[in-house]
Amino acid sequence: MQPVFKINDSKFIYTSEEVWRRPNQKESLQKDTLLAGNIRVSSIDSILNIIKDISDTLIYKTNVSIMSGGMDDITISNNLKKVRFQLHNASDVRAKKIAVILNSYIPSNMEKLYLFE
């Protein structure tokens, strides 16, 4: 189970989801809603400001020194632009800034979004 934070217009939903499966595994992905609410327009503007100068549609980084671990996946999409961060045991300053904004909506007693350091 992995934390998933989705925003649609000014609403967000924070879930715990089974996001990985084996190639031949049936698609029985579980999903538990942890939190739902509204996101401020200023937060959305801040996220869009972080990605505004990125010309690529995919930012892929990997740390080949680590054989196992995790993959962080952040996709920002609106009518004008789509940027996806795929970070395999790696970090990106812009993705961390986005996580900080999203984590501000998650109460301290809940698991926050975590990006590789």
Order of alpha helices (4+ residues) and beta strands (2+ residues): beta-beta-beta-alpha-beta-beta-beta-alpha
